[in-house]
Every structure is written in structure tokens, then in C-alpha cells.
Amino acid sequence: MGRRSIAAALCMLLLTMTVTAMAERVNNSSSAGLFWSTAKEEEDLLRKADPNDDSTAASVVNERDDELDGGFSSLDGMLQWAIGHSDPVKLKETAQDVQRLSLSELKKRQLEIKELMERLKMPSDAQLMQIALDDLNNSSLSLEDRHRALQELLVLVEPIDNANDLCKLGGLAVLIRELNHPDTDVRKFSAWILGEASQNNPFVQKQILELGALMKLIKMVKSSYIEEAVKALYAVSALIRNNLAGQELFYAEAGDLMLQDLLRNSSIDIRLRRKAVFLVGDLVECQLENTHKAELPFLSNHLFLKSVVDITASTDLDLQEKALVAIKNLLQLRTTEALVLRDFCGLDGALERLRHQLKGLIQEEDRKDYAMDVETIRREVELIFHSKLREETKVPT
């Protein structure tokens, strides 16, 4: 056998060893990250993530590790792993044995390897999403498996292309249906996924809005189960962010009253109040960027404005900062009257009280920097407020 034949045989050997090792690892370990977990084949699939982390959705483990945790990105990587994990003496002995194999035996080995490789092939994200959706459409699926399918979708929809594929697979309708599920966690995860999928994605936003999910999500914000309410508000915010049509529908569905209730209720979970006031600032910013469009009527409503100003009396510095940003944006709207903010909302007094509070916090070493940042925003609001006030009270000549 010539050099090329020996090299080919050796490669076949290494590939056989690698695939065999991978197969053995799949069979012997439930944590081999070669596939994604589903209710259908739990031992074949794995997801390495904590879906309860609100800061960001967990990342899919399908990456290229030098070990076998997530498969290999190339055949070369597989062969290198095989060499590095082989006994040099046994490798040499086996290589000599391979040299004695006939051409038909080598071809048979090649077919066996090909079959194994097909079995170990990582499914695409679209296939993984379809598996999860099939699970959700299975009425006999256990609640635990339903949770797992939703958790998998939460991770998969983060890339914008995957979110678009979810639409094409009919996944949005499935998730909107799950918003009515009797289990609170199913509703929570479904809202969370819809929020993830629609983040900065006009295509998905449009699809979800057309399917009528906004009204249901607004109602879910009032849920007594706080985690469900938080994720529902997150989804609402993601759906209407930078989406004028969505914002108009939000107003039509009395979303402004929902926001006002959250802002005025000091006993409600602080996360909901933070998200609510942040959404106000975000909505106003969108209005400022689209001056050719009519402003949302509720943004100049006196009671609504007062609910935003009153937030500055909170003891939560993050909430106060978000309220100041919202007020700063509101002051720049042409329909916002500084006189209303002064006489009805008491903005001047609120800004002065906040100044004294921040002055004390700046003396505290651990809060000094943050307090100084908030004080900078407060002064900006004060300057814009007084400037607009002078314009409104100017006596015409």
C-alpha cells in the first residue's frame, strides 16, 4: 500500500476512533452537548443555560470546544482531538493493522463512519425550533416538558434570523395560544419569548400585533403573579418600541391607563415601576424622532404627567433617574406645557426636593458617583423646564 493509501487508512482510523468515542460518550453521559434536549429524545439533546436570568437569554451550547462538550467545528478539529486523546503506542499498532485492510474493507469502514456521522450531526436552529413547537402542540405533553420546550425557544429566538424563522414556522401563533395556558410559568415564558423575538425586529413586531397579542399582554401585566406581569410588560415594551403603529394600538387598548396605574402604585413590585417609567421615556423619544406624526394624546394628559413627576419622590435612585429622563423627554414635546408641570404636577418642588436628597447621597462614598450622574440629569431637566416656562409666561409685545 502506497503512502497516500496509508494516510487515507490512518485518517479513516482516526475518524473511526473519534466517532466511536463520541458515540460512547453520548451513550454513557447525559451531559454530552451534541444535541438539543426535547421531550422526544432527552438523552440526545442538551441546553446549557439559566432561563431565569432576566438580564439576557442564555446562550446555546453548540460551539466548538476542544473537548466533546459541543461537537467540532471541522473534521480537522475532530482528528486533532483523536490524536491528542489516543495512546501513541496503540495508535501505531492499530495503524499497522489498518495497512493490511483491503479496499473493500476500507470502503465498508467508510460507510459505517458516514452513518455514525449522520447520527451525530447537529440539527439546525430551525429544526430545533420545530421540535420545540411540535412538543408544544402535543396536548399530552407533561408540564415539565412544556416548560423545557419554552426554555429552549427562549434561547433560540435571540438571533434575529431565528426570530424571523419562528414566524415562518407558525411559532408565534403557538406562543400566543400559550398565553392562555392555566400554568403561570407557561404564560410567563410565552410572553418572554414574544418579547425576545420582537426586540428591534419590525417584521416580528408586525406579525405579533396582527395576531392580536398586545391586548392579552397588557392584561397580563396586571397578573398577581409578579414574574408573569414583569415578562408581559417586557413583551409589551419590545412590541411597541420604535413602532408607531404598535404605539397607536397600545393607546387604543388603554395601555396608557395600565402605565399610569403602575406609576401611581407605590406598593407594586419595583421592577414593574422601573419598566413602566422607562417605557414612558422610550415612547416620548420615539415621538420626538417622528415629528411628522401626531403625538400620542395621553402624553400630554395632566394626570399622566403628574404620575410621572410623582415618581421622583421615590427612594429608589434608579427609578428616580428613569423618571427624570422621561420628564426631560416630555418637556421637549410641543404639546407639553411647563405651566401644567409647575401648577398641576408640582415639578419645581419635586426637583428641589430631589436636589436636597442627591446632595446628601453625594456625601456617601458608595453612592457618590451614581448620585452625581442623577444630579446632572436633574439639572438638565431644571434648565429645560425653566426655559420653557419663560417662553410660556413671556408677555407678548
Secondary structure, 3 states (H helix, E strand, C coil): CCHHHHHHHHHHHHHHHHHHHHHHHHHHCCCCCCCCCCCCCCCCCCCCCCCCCCCCCCCCCCCCCCCCCCCCCCHHHHHHHHHHCCCHHHHHHHHHHHHCCCHHHHHHHHHHHHHHHHHCCCCCHHHHHHHHHHHHCCCCCCHHHHHHHHHHHHHHCCCHHHHHHHHHCCHHHHHHHHCCCCCHHHHHHHHHHHHHHHCCCHHHHHHHHHCCHHHHHHHHCCCCCHHHHHHHHHHHHHHHCCCHHHHHHHHHCCHHHHHHHHHHCCCCCHHHHHHHHHHHHHHHHHHHHCCCCCCCHHHHCHHHHHHHHHHHHCCCHHHHHHHHHHHHHHHCCCCCCHHHHHHCCCHHHHHHHHHHHHHHHCCCCCCHHHHHHHHHHHHHHHHHHHHHHHHHHCCCC
